[in-house]
Amino acid sequence: MSCKTSRKTKARLRGVKKLRKVRPSSHKIQKPQRRTRYFKPFRFLDLPSELRNKVYEFALICCDAISITRILHKEGCTSGRKLAILHHRNCRLASRDAHPVAELFQTCKKIRHETSFMLYNSNAFGFEDVPTLILWLETIGPANRTVLRSLMIEGDCCYGQASITSWLDPLHIYDPSPSFLMAPFRDPYRELTARIGDLLSESMLLEALCLPCGYSFWRLPVLTLRRRDPYPVPWQTHIARRIAETLFKDFQGFFEKRLLFDADTEKLSNVIMVNVISRKDRNKTWSPAAPSTHTSRRQAMTILPP
């Protein structure tokens, strides 16, 4: 019996050893880990920064200005806080169905951080009216406002300004007394430009801001800086001086900080431009470089602080 039991125990021990050999060894568990090392997916962020910048440049930079407009959700009614991007026909992004800007921005925070500067600094933006510009500046945030380069109000909205030609008519009769010119109420259009001045006070890279002239002549402040001209000054020049001084007051924070950054007053005077469209050119195609368009940028240089 003892021999039989010893044989049985030996057989059992052999079976246990066989079971132990059948168990997966440690080197078999490590094989999937080695395979995952070779089949690891290649991410977009694994590309070198130079190649990523090339992709961003192709997807974000437009050859023409990017038009920003408010969304129409009903006929004759615009949504209060919704904006849409309209690309021009001659832009290479116009033929695409989807907008890669939104897709890139929604990928991750790192890509959003890398693309923000290129989008806002390398493109020129156009807006249908001044309230749309204010809404857009409030939407993009202060960090993106500091890198803006070119902003303009497009020509269609200039034709809708009712006060463009009314106050340009020299035959208007008005009371020149200081009590009339220094009325307690302010121009609604100046309220908008003052808001733009507050939003762009930190935009040290801004090169061009083109605004339509929607000021009311009777509500412009009286000139505080009197010039001794050796010859009679036309009434258009007098109005341009009043507009230039009004712009300097509304954008005073921008001018003071920009002068600390760049002391070139002649270059700074060309940043903010107000385009005044005369009555004979109202039905023509609007162009910032039109010779018949009066601007107050030349007058702005004379009122900048030393």
GIDA-V867966 format. One record per backbone hydrogen bond with DSSP energy under -0.5 kcal/mol. NH is the residue of the N-H (numbers start at 1). CO is the residue of the C=O. Records with the same first field share a line. If there is no record, write none. Layout:
NH: CO / CO
This chain:
5: 1
6: 2
7: 3
8: 4
9: 5
10: 6
11: 7
12: 8
13: 9
14: 10
15: 11
16: 12
17: 13
18: 14
19: 15
20: 16
21: 17
22: 18
23: 19
29: 25
30: 26
33: 29
34: 30
35: 31
36: 32
37: 33
38: 34
39: 35
40: 37
43: 41
46: 43
47: 44
52: 48
53: 49
54: 50
55: 51
56: 52
57: 53
58: 54
59: 55
60: 56
61: 57
66: 124
67: 65 / 86
68: 126
69: 84
71: 82
73: 71 / 77
74: 77
77: 74
79: 71
84: 69
86: 67
87: 85
88: 65
91: 88
94: 91
96: 93
100: 98
103: 99
104: 100
105: 101
106: 102
107: 104
108: 104
112: 108
113: 109
114: 110
115: 111
116: 112
117: 113
118: 114
119: 115
120: 116
121: 117
122: 118
125: 150
126: 66
127: 152
128: 68
133: 129
134: 130
135: 131
136: 132
137: 133
138: 134
139: 135
140: 136
141: 137
145: 141
146: 142
147: 144
148: 145
149: 120
150: 123
151: 208
152: 125
153: 210
154: 127 / 152
157: 154
158: 154 / 155
159: 155
160: 156 / 157
161: 158
162: 160
164: 161
167: 163
169: 165 / 166
170: 168
172: 169
174: 172
176: 174
180: 177
181: 177
182: 178
183: 180
191: 187
192: 188
193: 189
194: 190
195: 191
196: 192
197: 193
198: 194
199: 195
200: 196
201: 198
203: 200
204: 202
205: 146
206: 203
207: 149
208: 149
209: 271
210: 151
211: 209 / 273
213: 275
214: 212
217: 215
219: 216
220: 216 / 217
226: 224
229: 227
238: 234
239: 235
240: 236
241: 237
242: 238
243: 239
244: 240
245: 241
246: 242
247: 243
248: 244
249: 245
250: 246
251: 247
252: 249
255: 251
256: 252
257: 253
258: 254
259: 255
260: 256
261: 257
262: 258
265: 263
268: 264
269: 265
270: 266 / 267
271: 268
272: 268
273: 209 / 271
275: 211 / 273
276: 274 / 294
277: 275
278: 276
282: 279
284: 281
290: 287
293: 290
294: 276 / 292
296: 274
300: 296
301: 297
302: 299
303: 299 / 300
304: 300 / 301
